[in-house]
Amino acid sequence: MNIYIKNMVCPRCIMVIESEFEKLQIPICSVKLGKVETERNLSDEEVAKLSVRLEELGFELIDDKKNRLVEQVKTAIVELIYKNVKLTTNLSDFIGARLHMDYTYVSNLFSEIEGTTIEKYFIAQKIERVKELLVYDELSLSEIAFEMNYSSVAHLSSQFKKITGKTPSQFKLNGLENRKTIDKV
């Protein structure tokens, strides 16, 4: 049985989910961002218990096909950004191929449910990752631009200012107070 979970955005989320399934004695085959495959079908009571526990931890079961699709788009984007995958094609082709669906349909559905476009969501996630890298203070701005697949430092700085209202240097002065968690972007 496949169970889809909203707000799974990192390896730590996977560990938390695995732990919760173990506590509830629900055997699993695999856990990926946004998806858990169980060894057996769950009873309604087990689903209810799981739902309550996950909501307490900031997760949410997704039972609607359209919402699952939107969550798959988000997961693909988060993986793309946080695993430093270099796009060899444009974002629309990547998403369409990843989901094995027509990008126009996916894009329209995403916009309808999320109130923003896939592209804007992608840029917002990239900017949050740049903020994180700036706070770590381990890479120069040009190294961050390269790692985040920007064509230049100027392009990164311009997009950063457009989204945050501050230059990367101004942001570094304020640090963590302006960051968002991945699931709040």
Backbone as JSON, one array per atom type, in Angstrom:
{
  "sequence": "MNIYIKNMVCPRCIMVIESEFEKLQIPICSVKLGKVETERNLSDEEVAKLSVRLEELGFELIDDKKNRLVEQVKTAIVELIYKNVKLTTNLSDFIGARLHMDYTYVSNLFSEIEGTTIEKYFIAQKIERVKELLVYDELSLSEIAFEMNYSSVAHLSSQFKKITGKTPSQFKLNGLENRKTIDKV",
  "N": [[0.85, -1.18, 0.0], [0.57, 2.19, -0.83], [1.32, 5.19, 0.81], [0.83, 8.58, 0.95], [2.51, 11.48, 1.97], [2.42, 14.75, 3.14], [4.7, 17.52, 3.37], [7.13, 16.24, 3.77], [10.4, 16.78, 3.5], [13.12, 16.36, 3.69], [16.04, 14.31, 4.5], [15.97, 13.9, 7.27], [13.26, 14.05, 7.81], [12.43, 11.67, 6.67], [13.62, 9.85, 8.45], [12.16, 10.44, 10.78], [9.57, 9.73, 9.99], [9.93, 6.97, 9.46], [10.48, 6.13, 12.07], [8.05, 6.71, 13.37], [6.26, 4.99, 12.06], [7.33, 2.6, 12.9], [6.89, 2.79, 15.68], [4.12, 2.64, 15.67], [3.86, 0.1, 14.87], [3.66, -0.6, 12.17], [4.55, -2.26, 9.42], [7.01, -1.42, 6.97], [8.0, -1.15, 3.52], [9.47, 0.68, 2.02], [10.68, 4.07, 2.28], [10.36, 7.21, 0.95], [10.88, 10.64, 0.04], [7.87, 12.12, 0.66], [6.43, 9.75, 0.27], [5.4, 6.58, 1.44], [5.8, 3.14, 1.37], [3.95, 0.5, 2.42], [4.03, -2.8, 3.89], [1.64, -4.08, 3.97], [-1.94, -3.58, 3.59], [-3.5, -0.93, 5.4], [-5.61, -0.77, 8.27], [-8.66, 1.1, 8.83], [-8.58, 2.2, 11.36], [-5.83, 2.19, 11.92], [-4.93, 3.99, 9.98], [-6.2, 6.29, 10.87], [-4.97, 6.68, 13.4], [-2.33, 7.02, 12.56], [-2.59, 9.32, 10.99], [-3.3, 11.28, 12.93], [-0.98, 11.25, 14.56], [1.01, 12.0, 12.7], [0.16, 14.57, 11.99], [0.58, 15.87, 14.41], [3.3, 16.06, 14.3], [3.76, 17.78, 12.25], [3.3, 16.87, 9.71], [1.22, 15.55, 7.04], [-1.33, 13.41, 5.94], [-2.0, 12.58, 2.57], [-4.73, 12.17, 0.64], [-5.96, 12.73, -1.67], [-5.82, 12.6, -5.17], [-4.98, 14.75, -6.82], [-3.75, 16.5, -5.02], [-1.68, 14.84, -4.23], [-0.2, 14.75, -6.57], [0.66, 17.44, -6.77], [2.24, 17.52, -4.5], [4.22, 15.73, -5.29], [5.47, 17.22, -7.27], [6.55, 19.28, -5.7], [8.3, 17.77, -4.11], [10.06, 16.8, -6.06], [11.26, 19.2, -6.87], [12.45, 20.1, -4.47], [14.28, 18.0, -4.07], [15.84, 18.38, -6.35], [17.04, 20.85, -5.83], [18.29, 20.56, -3.29], [19.88, 18.34, -3.54], [21.71, 19.11, -5.28], [21.44, 18.65, -8.06], [22.19, 19.03, -11.41], [20.38, 20.67, -13.81], [19.82, 19.35, -16.95], [18.15, 19.99, -18.85], [15.25, 22.05, -19.42], [13.22, 23.27, -16.65], [10.49, 22.61, -16.94], [10.52, 20.4, -18.72], [11.97, 18.62, -17.12], [10.22, 18.25, -14.9], [7.93, 17.23, -16.19], [8.98, 14.83, -17.29], [9.83, 13.56, -14.97], [7.44, 13.08, -13.59], [6.06, 11.74, -15.47], [4.03, 12.88, -16.98], [1.93, 15.24, -18.74], [3.29, 18.41, -18.89], [1.9, 20.87, -18.99], [-0.64, 20.29, -17.95], [0.09, 19.51, -15.32], [1.31, 21.86, -14.43], [-0.81, 23.74, -14.54], [-2.55, 22.58, -12.66], [-0.95, 22.68, -10.35], [-0.68, 25.47, -10.02], [-3.36, 26.14, -9.59], [-3.93, 24.83, -7.14], [-1.85, 25.64, -5.39], [-1.64, 28.37, -5.71], [0.42, 29.69, -6.9], [2.99, 29.67, -9.43], [4.8, 26.83, -10.77], [7.37, 27.56, -11.5], [7.81, 29.92, -9.99], [7.67, 28.82, -7.45], [9.88, 27.13, -7.55], [11.96, 29.01, -7.82], [11.63, 30.36, -5.38], [12.3, 28.31, -3.6], [14.96, 27.91, -4.36], [16.06, 30.37, -3.57], [15.69, 30.23, -0.8], [17.46, 28.18, -0.25], [19.84, 29.42, -0.99], [19.89, 31.41, 0.98], [20.3, 29.78, 3.2], [22.86, 28.77, 2.62], [24.29, 31.17, 2.67], [24.09, 31.86, 5.37], [25.55, 29.79, 6.53], [28.06, 30.55, 5.78], [30.29, 29.41, 4.48], [30.85, 29.28, 1.81], [31.78, 31.32, -0.96], [30.01, 34.02, -2.59], [30.14, 33.69, -5.36], [30.73, 30.97, -5.5], [28.41, 29.93, -4.4], [26.58, 30.8, -6.32], [27.43, 29.27, -8.51], [27.04, 26.65, -7.5], [24.28, 26.67, -7.18], [23.42, 26.78, -9.73], [23.2, 29.21, -11.13], [23.64, 31.59, -13.73], [25.4, 33.64, -13.3], [26.97, 35.66, -10.71], [25.77, 38.12, -10.63], [23.22, 37.58, -11.69], [22.2, 35.85, -9.7], [22.27, 37.64, -7.48], [20.52, 39.64, -8.34], [18.07, 38.22, -8.61], [17.79, 37.36, -6.0], [17.52, 39.79, -4.6], [15.15, 40.68, -5.76], [13.3, 38.83, -4.77], [13.66, 38.86, -1.95], [14.01, 41.49, -1.23], [16.37, 42.43, -0.36], [19.94, 42.64, -0.75], [22.28, 39.92, -1.15], [24.44, 40.46, 0.61], [23.31, 42.29, 2.44], [21.42, 40.61, 3.54], [23.06, 38.74, 4.85], [23.9, 40.21, 7.03], [21.66, 40.22, 8.67], [20.98, 37.55, 8.93], [19.61, 34.55, 10.26], [16.99, 35.41, 10.95], [15.42, 35.97, 8.76], [14.86, 33.66, 7.41], [13.01, 30.89, 5.99], [11.34, 27.79, 6.67], [11.58, 24.87, 4.62], [9.08, 23.73, 4.01], [7.4, 25.87, 4.31], [7.69, 27.61, 2.27]],
  "CA": [[0.0, 0.0, 0.0], [1.3, 3.46, -0.86], [0.77, 6.26, 1.63], [1.45, 9.83, 0.56], [2.62, 12.35, 3.14], [2.78, 16.13, 2.84], [5.73, 18.2, 4.16], [8.38, 15.49, 3.9], [11.28, 17.58, 2.65], [14.55, 16.13, 3.92], [16.36, 12.99, 5.05], [15.53, 13.84, 8.68], [11.83, 13.74, 7.76], [12.34, 10.23, 6.4], [13.92, 9.16, 9.71], [11.03, 10.64, 11.69], [8.45, 8.92, 9.49], [10.27, 5.56, 9.73], [10.34, 5.92, 13.51], [6.63, 6.72, 13.73], [5.66, 3.75, 11.56], [7.82, 1.55, 13.79], [6.16, 2.93, 16.95], [2.74, 2.19, 15.46], [3.98, -1.29, 14.44], [3.22, -0.72, 10.78], [5.74, -2.65, 8.65], [7.18, -0.66, 5.73], [8.93, -1.64, 2.51], [10.38, 1.77, 1.68], [10.26, 5.44, 2.58], [10.97, 8.24, 0.12], [10.25, 11.93, 0.3], [6.47, 12.21, 0.26], [5.77, 8.48, -0.01], [5.76, 5.4, 2.22], [5.19, 1.9, 0.89], [3.81, -0.44, 3.53], [4.02, -4.22, 3.51], [0.25, -4.53, 3.91], [-2.94, -2.52, 3.66], [-3.76, -0.5, 6.76], [-7.01, -0.66, 8.68], [-9.11, 2.48, 9.01], [-8.11, 2.62, 12.68], [-4.39, 2.47, 11.79], [-4.81, 5.22, 9.21], [-6.63, 7.39, 11.75], [-3.88, 6.89, 14.38], [-1.19, 7.54, 11.82], [-2.92, 10.69, 10.6], [-3.21, 12.13, 14.12], [0.42, 11.35, 14.96], [1.75, 12.77, 11.69], [-0.23, 15.98, 12.11], [1.27, 16.4, 15.59], [4.7, 16.26, 13.92], [3.83, 18.74, 11.15], [3.08, 16.2, 8.43], [-0.2, 15.39, 6.74], [-1.63, 12.38, 4.95], [-2.63, 13.11, 1.36], [-5.56, 11.12, 0.07], [-6.51, 13.23, -2.93], [-4.87, 12.38, -6.27], [-4.45, 16.03, -7.28], [-2.8, 16.98, -4.0], [-0.49, 13.97, -4.3], [0.57, 15.19, -7.72], [1.3, 18.7, -6.38], [3.3, 17.17, -3.54], [5.3, 15.12, -6.07], [6.18, 18.33, -7.9], [7.34, 19.92, -4.65], [9.37, 16.85, -3.74], [11.04, 16.8, -7.16], [11.97, 20.48, -6.82], [13.31, 20.09, -3.29], [15.4, 17.1, -4.35], [16.66, 19.03, -7.36], [17.81, 21.93, -5.21], [19.08, 20.15, -2.13], [20.83, 17.29, -3.92], [22.6, 19.75, -6.25], [21.31, 18.05, -9.38], [22.27, 20.03, -12.47], [19.38, 20.48, -14.86], [20.37, 19.23, -18.3], [17.06, 20.43, -19.68], [14.56, 23.09, -18.65], [12.45, 22.78, -15.52], [9.23, 21.99, -17.39], [10.83, 19.06, -19.23], [12.38, 17.81, -15.98], [9.03, 17.89, -14.13], [7.11, 16.35, -17.04], [9.62, 13.51, -17.36], [9.87, 12.98, -13.62], [6.1, 12.63, -13.21], [5.49, 11.01, -16.62], [2.75, 13.54, -17.28], [1.98, 16.45, -19.53], [3.67, 19.51, -18.01], [0.86, 21.9, -18.97], [-1.65, 19.84, -16.98], [0.7, 19.56, -13.99], [1.52, 23.27, -14.11], [-2.12, 24.35, -14.25], [-3.04, 22.02, -11.41], [-0.1, 23.23, -9.3], [-1.07, 26.88, -9.85], [-4.71, 26.16, -9.03], [-3.91, 24.38, -5.75], [-0.87, 26.36, -4.57], [-1.77, 29.82, -5.88], [1.67, 30.2, -7.5], [3.44, 28.79, -10.52], [5.91, 25.93, -10.46], [8.61, 28.32, -11.66], [7.97, 30.79, -8.82], [7.96, 27.94, -6.32], [11.27, 26.7, -7.76], [12.83, 30.15, -7.5], [11.55, 30.58, -3.93], [13.09, 27.26, -2.95], [16.38, 28.21, -4.61], [16.45, 31.51, -2.74], [15.81, 29.74, 0.58], [18.73, 27.41, -0.19], [20.91, 30.43, -1.02], [19.91, 31.99, 2.32], [20.94, 28.8, 4.07], [24.3, 28.76, 2.32], [24.85, 32.43, 3.14], [24.18, 31.8, 6.83], [26.65, 28.88, 6.85], [29.27, 31.34, 5.57], [31.4, 28.54, 4.07], [31.1, 29.46, 0.39], [31.69, 32.69, -1.46], [28.81, 34.23, -3.38], [30.31, 33.08, -6.68], [30.61, 29.52, -5.32], [26.98, 29.67, -4.22], [25.94, 30.98, -7.64], [27.78, 28.09, -9.31], [26.37, 25.48, -6.91], [22.84, 26.78, -7.37], [23.15, 26.75, -11.17], [22.94, 30.53, -11.68], [24.58, 31.91, -14.8], [26.4, 34.58, -12.8], [26.7, 36.24, -9.4], [24.84, 39.22, -10.86], [21.89, 36.99, -11.84], [21.8, 35.42, -8.36], [22.03, 38.82, -6.65], [19.31, 40.29, -8.85], [16.91, 37.41, -8.25], [17.74, 37.37, -4.53], [16.95, 41.08, -4.18], [13.76, 40.73, -6.22], [12.49, 37.99, -3.9], [13.78, 39.18, -0.52], [14.09, 42.94, -1.0], [17.71, 42.72, 0.14], [21.05, 42.01, -1.46], [22.85, 38.85, -0.32], [25.25, 41.05, 1.69], [22.39, 42.82, 3.45], [20.82, 39.46, 4.2], [24.04, 38.15, 5.76], [23.94, 41.01, 8.26], [20.49, 39.88, 9.5], [21.04, 36.11, 9.18], [18.51, 33.59, 10.38], [15.66, 35.96, 11.19], [14.66, 36.08, 7.52], [14.76, 32.37, 6.72], [11.78, 30.12, 6.12], [11.55, 26.35, 6.51], [11.27, 24.42, 3.25], [7.65, 23.49, 3.82], [6.66, 27.13, 4.42], [7.98, 28.42, 1.08]],
  "C": [[0.89, 1.23, 0.0], [0.56, 4.5, -0.04], [1.54, 7.52, 1.27], [1.37, 10.82, 1.72], [3.13, 13.72, 2.72], [3.82, 16.63, 3.84], [6.95, 17.34, 4.48], [9.37, 16.14, 2.95], [12.76, 17.28, 2.8], [14.79, 14.73, 4.47], [15.93, 12.83, 6.52], [14.03, 13.52, 8.74], [11.62, 12.24, 7.53], [12.6, 9.44, 7.69], [12.76, 9.27, 10.69], [9.85, 9.76, 11.28], [8.71, 7.44, 9.75], [10.06, 5.23, 11.2], [8.87, 5.84, 13.93], [5.92, 5.45, 13.25], [6.08, 2.58, 12.46], [7.07, 1.59, 15.12], [4.73, 2.41, 16.83], [2.68, 0.73, 14.97], [3.37, -1.53, 13.05], [4.46, -1.05, 9.95], [5.81, -1.92, 7.3], [8.19, -1.35, 4.81], [9.96, -0.56, 2.19], [9.77, 3.11, 2.07], [11.06, 6.37, 1.69], [10.31, 9.55, 0.49], [8.83, 11.92, -0.23], [5.74, 10.9, 0.1], [6.32, 7.37, 0.87], [5.04, 4.2, 1.6], [5.16, 0.92, 2.05], [3.73, -1.87, 3.01], [2.6, -4.75, 3.35], [-0.68, -3.32, 3.89], [-3.21, -2.2, 5.12], [-5.25, -0.47, 7.04], [-7.36, 0.82, 8.81], [-8.61, 3.04, 10.34], [-6.61, 2.98, 12.63], [-4.16, 3.77, 11.03], [-5.17, 6.42, 10.08], [-5.54, 7.71, 12.78], [-2.67, 7.52, 13.72], [-1.41, 9.0, 11.46], [-2.76, 11.65, 11.77], [-1.75, 12.33, 14.52], [1.23, 12.19, 13.98], [1.41, 14.25, 11.78], [0.42, 16.63, 13.32], [2.72, 16.75, 15.28], [4.86, 17.23, 12.75], [3.7, 18.13, 9.77], [1.58, 16.05, 8.21], [-0.37, 14.29, 5.71], [-2.33, 13.03, 3.76], [-3.44, 11.98, 0.73], [-6.17, 11.51, -1.28], [-5.45, 13.12, -4.03], [-4.22, 13.69, -6.74], [-3.43, 16.59, -6.29], [-1.54, 16.13, -3.98], [0.41, 14.41, -5.45], [1.32, 16.49, -7.42], [2.46, 18.41, -5.43], [4.48, 16.51, -4.25], [6.12, 16.19, -6.78], [7.09, 19.0, -6.88], [8.53, 19.06, -4.26], [10.46, 16.84, -4.8], [11.89, 18.08, -7.13], [12.92, 20.52, -5.63], [14.51, 19.18, -3.5], [16.36, 17.72, -5.35], [17.57, 20.08, -6.72], [18.75, 21.44, -4.12], [20.05, 19.0, -2.43], [21.78, 17.79, -5.0], [22.6, 19.05, -7.61], [21.36, 19.17, -10.41], [21.22, 19.7, -13.53], [20.07, 20.41, -16.22], [19.34, 19.66, -19.33], [16.35, 21.56, -18.92], [13.67, 22.46, -17.58], [11.17, 22.07, -15.95], [9.46, 20.59, -17.94], [11.21, 18.11, -18.09], [11.14, 17.32, -15.2], [8.15, 16.94, -14.93], [7.67, 14.94, -17.1], [9.6, 12.82, -16.01], [8.52, 12.39, -13.23], [5.42, 11.81, -14.3], [4.1, 11.55, -16.97], [2.99, 14.77, -18.13], [2.24, 17.64, -18.6], [2.58, 20.57, -17.91], [-0.22, 21.55, -17.95], [-1.12, 20.0, -15.55], [0.85, 21.01, -13.54], [0.21, 23.97, -13.76], [-2.68, 23.87, -12.92], [-2.26, 22.6, -10.23], [-0.52, 24.68, -8.99], [-2.44, 27.0, -9.18], [-4.69, 25.83, -7.53], [-3.02, 25.25, -4.87], [-0.98, 27.88, -4.68], [-0.49, 30.48, -6.38], [2.09, 29.23, -8.59], [4.56, 27.88, -10.03], [7.22, 26.7, -10.52], [8.86, 29.23, -10.46], [8.28, 29.98, -7.57], [9.43, 27.48, -6.37], [12.24, 27.81, -7.37], [12.82, 30.43, -5.99], [12.36, 29.54, -3.16], [14.58, 27.5, -3.15], [16.87, 29.34, -3.71], [16.58, 31.08, -1.27], [17.09, 28.93, 0.76], [19.91, 28.38, -0.19], [21.02, 31.08, 0.36], [20.63, 31.06, 3.29], [22.45, 28.79, 3.86], [24.98, 30.05, 2.77], [25.05, 32.41, 4.66], [25.34, 30.89, 7.25], [28.0, 29.58, 6.7], [30.5, 30.5, 5.21], [31.78, 28.74, 2.61], [31.01, 30.94, 0.03], [30.4, 32.8, -2.29], [28.95, 33.62, -4.78], [30.26, 31.55, -6.6], [29.15, 29.12, -5.14], [26.26, 29.77, -5.55], [26.2, 29.76, -8.52], [27.02, 26.87, -8.81], [24.88, 25.49, -7.17], [22.44, 26.93, -8.84], [22.72, 28.11, -11.74], [24.0, 30.82, -12.74], [25.69, 32.85, -14.35], [26.02, 35.04, -11.39], [25.67, 37.36, -9.54], [23.4, 38.69, -10.97], [21.36, 36.53, -10.48], [21.43, 36.63, -7.51], [20.74, 39.53, -7.05], [18.06, 39.53, -8.43], [16.71, 37.41, -6.72], [17.08, 38.66, -4.04], [15.49, 41.19, -4.59], [12.84, 39.96, -5.28], [12.49, 38.47, -2.45], [13.73, 40.67, -0.22], [15.44, 43.38, -0.47], [18.75, 42.08, -0.76], [21.54, 40.86, -0.58], [23.69, 39.39, 0.84], [24.38, 41.61, 2.8], [21.75, 41.68, 4.25], [21.78, 38.86, 5.23], [24.13, 38.91, 7.08], [22.81, 40.65, 9.22], [20.39, 38.39, 9.79], [19.72, 35.39, 9.26], [17.12, 34.2, 10.5], [14.8, 36.04, 9.94], [14.51, 34.77, 6.77], [13.41, 31.72, 6.96], [12.16, 28.64, 6.06], [11.05, 25.95, 5.13], [9.78, 24.28, 3.03], [6.8, 24.75, 3.92], [6.88, 28.04, 3.22], [6.78, 28.41, 0.16]]
}
